[in-house]
Amino acid sequence: MKTFVLNGWAASADAWSLCRFPRDRVFSYVEQLDGAPEAAMREVDGVILVGWSMGGSTALRLAIAEPEKVRGLVLIAATARMMKAPGWDGMSERRLAALELGLKMTNGEGFFGTAPGSPNPYMLDSDENLERGLAYLRETDVRQGLEELKASGRLRCPVFIFQSEHDGIVRPANAEYLNSMFPGSSLEMVPGVEHALPIVISKRIDAALESVRGNLV
């Protein structure tokens, strides 16, 4: 069974270096913008999707498009919509602008509170790709697709959701919404950490993937 990891915006593959679960491919945010995960999905009969942050939105889009192929879904600091909207607790334009500025000023080093000695999951790419990623964050909204997927009952795989209680980028209420979209899903709210969950809770993510694979036996 293939396992695809969908990485976060401006994040390097080092974000997953503390995780031990087997993975066939880690898709960068640029590859996501270019449609590479959709192309890879056409080549498989079944897949486990692991999505973090922006990659969580991509994982949701793939699950909506081809739910019968998804054998497991692990969503980490993921959201159906990043930005604020009427009745939706999302990130403000001001916070997004600060996020962009912080990446450019610090080159991603420690901006998200990564612990000393841990791998840094953030690295700058070209300004053009960062701007493309910003546009994706501003525009992506998969709530209607999720609600239609829930009504159809077509997704029948294990779903694990991990969310920090103190995430300033993805609001905790977003994880609660996702939990409501997937009956029987497992939601874990992580206290005392920020957005870089693949580093902070790597063992729990590994355990979720082991559970998904155990379900396939």
N, C-alpha and C positions, 0 to 999 in steps of 0.2 A: 504494500500500500504506500503510495507516494505521500509525502508530507511537504506542503508548500508553506513557507514563512513569508508573510508580507510585512516588510519593515516600515518603520516610522519615517516621517519627513526629516530629511537631513541627517539620517542615522546610518551608521556603518554596520557591516555584518558583525563587528565586534560586540554589538549589543547583545548577541546571543552566545557569546563565548563561555559563559558560565552555565548555560543550559546543556544538558547531556542527551536530550532526546534526539533520535535520528531524524535528519531532515535532508530532503533531496535537493531543495533549492531555496535560497533566500533572495527574494525579489526586492531590489532597491526601490526607493520612491520614484526614481527616474524610470525604471522599468515598468512600474505601475502606471505612470503617466503615459507611457508609450504603448500600453496594452499587452505587455508580455504575459501577465498571468492569464488573461483570457485566452491567448494563443496556447499556453501550456495546458489549460483546462481541456481544450479540444483534443489533446493527445492522450488523455487518461480516462479510464472507466470509473475510477474512484479515487478520492483524495481527502486528506486531512488538511484543514486550513488553520493556520495560526496567524492572527493579525494583531499588530500592536499600533495603537494611535492611528495615524493616517492609514496604515496597513489594515487596521481593523475595519475601516470603512470599505476598503477594497475587498476584504474577505466577505463582508456582508453583501457587497454587490455580486460577487461570484456565487454566493449561496442563493441569492435571489434569482440569478440567471439560470443556474443549473443545480437545483437542490438535490436531485436524485444522485448526482455524482459525489456529494459531500458526505463523508463517512464520520466526520468529527469536526467540530468548530470550537476553537479556543480564541477568545476575544480578550485582549489585554489593553486596558485604558482605551477602549474603543468607543465610538459614538456613531449614531446614525446621522447626526448633523453637528458640525463643530461650532457654528456661530449662533449667536443669539437670534431669536425669532419670537413673534408673539406666542406666549404660552410655552416657550422652550428656553430652558436654562443653559445657554451656551456661552462661548467666549465672545467678549466684546472686540470691536475693531481696534480699540485702543490697546487691549492686551495682545492681540495678534501683531500689531505694529511693534510693541515692545519685544515680543518673541523674535521677530525678524531682526530688530536692532541688536538684541543680545547675542544672537548667533553671529552676526557680522563683527561685533566688537570683541567677542571672546573666542571666536573660532570654535565654539561649542565646548570649550574646556570648563567643566564645572558649573555651567550655567544652570543646569537642572539639579544641582546638588549631588552629583555622583561622588560616592565615597572615595577618599584617597586610596590609591592602590587598585581600585577597580577599573576595568576597561572603560574607556570613554565611548559611548554609543553614538556620539554626535560628531559629524564632520561636515564642513562646508563643501558644497559642490559649486558649480558655476552659478553666477548671479541669475542667469537665465533660467536654470532649472529650479533654483530656490523660488523665483517668482512664479513659475508654473505650479510648484507645490503650494504656494500661498493661494493661488487662484483655485486650486482643487479644494483646499480647506475652506475657502469662502463659499464655494458653490455647491459642494456635495451635500445632498440630502436624500437619504434612502428610506425615509420613514414610510412613505406610501408603499414602496415595494415590500418592506418588511411586514406591513399590516396585511397586504394581499397574500404574502407567503404564509403568514400565520393562519389566515382564513382558509387557505387551500389545504393545509396540513401536509404539504409535500416534503418538508424537511423533517426527517425522522431519525436524526443522529444525535449523539450526546453533544451538549453545548456547555462549555465552561466559560464563565465570565469573571475576570479579575479587575478590580478597580480600587484605586487609592481613595481613602476618605478625605484626603487633603490635596487632591490634584487640582492645580490651578489652571490646567489646560483643558482637561475633560472633566466635566462636572459629575459628581457621584450620581446625581439624578439620571444622567444619561445611561448609566449601567443598570439602574432600576428599570428604565424603559426597555432596554434590551432584554432584561430578564422576563419582562411581561410579554415579549414577542415570541419567546421560545418556551412553551410549556415543558416543565420538567428540567429546565436548565439549572446549573449550579452557579450561584453568585457568591463570590468571596470579596468582601470589602476589607481592604488592607489598611490598618491604622498606621499613622506616623510616617508616611513616606510620600514622595511626590510622583513624578510621571514615569521614571525609568524602571518600571516593574520587571522587565526581563532580567535585569541585574539583581534587583533587591529580592525577588521571590523566585529565583531560577529553579529551586528544588520543587516548589509547588507547581510550577508550570510543567516540569518534568513529570510529576506525579499525575497531572491531568492528562498528558499525552499517553502515559502508560495505561491509564484507565481507558482512554479511547481505544487504544490498540487491544487491550484485553477484551473489550466489548466486541471486537471484530473476530475473535477466535471462535 
